[in-house]
Amino acid sequence: MSTTTTPLLFGLDTFGDMTVDDKGTPESAGQVIRNIVEQAVIAEQVGLDAFNVGEHHRDDYAVSAPDTVLAGIATRTERITLGTAVTVLSSDDPVRVYQRFATIDALSNGRAEITAGRGSFTESFPLFGFNLADYHALFEEKLELLAQLVEEDPVTWSGTVRAPLKDQHVFPKTERGRIPLRVGVGGSPESVVRAARLGLPLVLAIIGGDAARFAPFAKLYRDQLTEFGSTELPVAIHSPGHIAETDEQAREELWPHYLTGFGRIGRERGWGPITKEHFLNEVEFGSIYAGSPETVAAKIARAVTAVGADRFDLKFANGPMPHSLLARSIELYGTRVAPLVRDILAG
């Protein structure tokens, strides 16, 4: 179970996949974005802890400016933490990232959170004039700068990817004095060590295989925190899934939309065809959390126990699934899955 005495937290992640309506008609990007706001409202109503919006720059996703969407959500909610999944820091400016999230923090009365990562696509590099050859330096240097900026003290920094700063204040300051910053990683040891060195909470993106495979990364992270003299910090899991009343219903609802979304990505990257057999195997033994509340709760409990996670962020939108099915999945996640997981861990 989690490594702290605090209760396990439950979040939701969406990349803003372009969706269809209940009749299968494609929806506009505008409608998808409005639906995301409503999904966040539902998430708060059913007691979930966090809602995270991803960033992409391609036609199968509606959200290229997650901070703007989060600002809209801030005005419709009162309690839920609002963050990203992830902020593609390599092709952004850390100063502007800080300023935008300080503004969200003001609108939400202190509920903003940043999850920085490399992202799973590279379209933002040519779009904003960055060279893919600088992939590693861009992320490493910008993350170090952002880690300083969120502390809200005067910043002195120099590097190769932007102009230096000397004793620079950046505004606005937040009322609570700091914006929480997490690092999303796909499981490379270097990324895990970097997060520990900077003293930042870790999010493990586990999208394939048994979650227990990532336990060594969580251990490495905690060992490195000790080496660097940091206190214990939270570890979260991000994984895809869908919840319905029964296992069969959840899997049949998810499969065609999963095939559409991941099938396109697979073709772009030269993967082999995605088969239903592969999908069902991943549901049964891997890191797709699709099923009834009881099935998903048991699987989440095993995953957070294996990794020692303090938070589980379910990527509830996967392909062009209609808003009505996403809303029901959110409702079941908050009202039935989360309490069941807590009961299992307490027992």
C-alpha positions, 0 to 999 in steps of 0.5 A: 500500500502507499508509503505514507499514512495519508489516504490513497488519492484518486485522480483522472487524466484526459488527453482530450481525445476527439470524440463521437456523440451517442449516435457515432457522429464526430464532435467538434473540438469545441464540444470536446473541450466543453465536455471536459469541463463537465467531466471535471465537474462530475469528478468533483461531485463524486469525491475524486481528488484530482483532474488532469488535462493533457497537451497535444498538437494534432488533430485527434486531440482537442486540447493544445492549451490545457492551462486554459481549459483548467482555468475554465474548470477552476471557475466551475469547481471548488475543491478538486486539484487541477493539473496537467497530464502532462505539460510538454515542458521541452517546447514551452517556456518555464517562466510562462508555465509558472505564470499561467499556473500561478494564474490558475492557482488564483482562479481556483483558490490554491488548487493548481498543480503542474505535471511536467514531462516530455510528452508522447509525441513530437509535433510541438517541436517543429510547431514552436521552432525547436530542434529534436536534436536538443530533446534531452537538453531542452527538458533537463534544463527547463525542468531545473528552471521550473523547479526553481520558479515554483518555489517563488524566490528570486531565480538565478539560472543559466543554460543553453536553451533560453536567456539566463535569469539573475535574481529574477522575481517572476509574477504573480506570486501565489497566495500559498507560496508554492505551486506543486510540481510533479514529474511524469516519467515513462520508466527510464532510470535516468528520469527517475534519478533526475526527479529525485535529484530535484526533489520532485514527486514522481508519476509513473506512466504505466501503459503496458504490462504488469504494474509490478514491473515498475516497482524497481523504479519506485525503489530506485526513486526512494533510494535516490531521495535518501542519497540526495538527502530529500524527505519521502515524496509521493509516487503516483501511477498513471494508467488507462481504463474504463469502468462499467457495471460489468466486466464484459460491458466495460471491455466491449465499450472500450475496445472499439475506441481503444482500437481507433486511438491506439491503432492510429498511433501504432500505424504511425510508429510502425507497430504491429496491428492491435488485436482484440486478443492483445487488448484483452490480455492487457486488461486481464494481466497488464495495465488497462483497468477495464471492468466492473468497479469490483474488478478495477478496484482489486486491480488498482489495489494490487498495483498501488501495493506493488509500487508503493503508490500514494495516488492513482490517476486513471486515464479515463478517455481513450479514443473517441468514446462518447461523453455519456460513457466517460461520464458514467465511468467517472461516476463509478470510479468516484462512488464505487471504485475509490471506496472499494480500493480503500477498503481493500488496502485497509483490510 
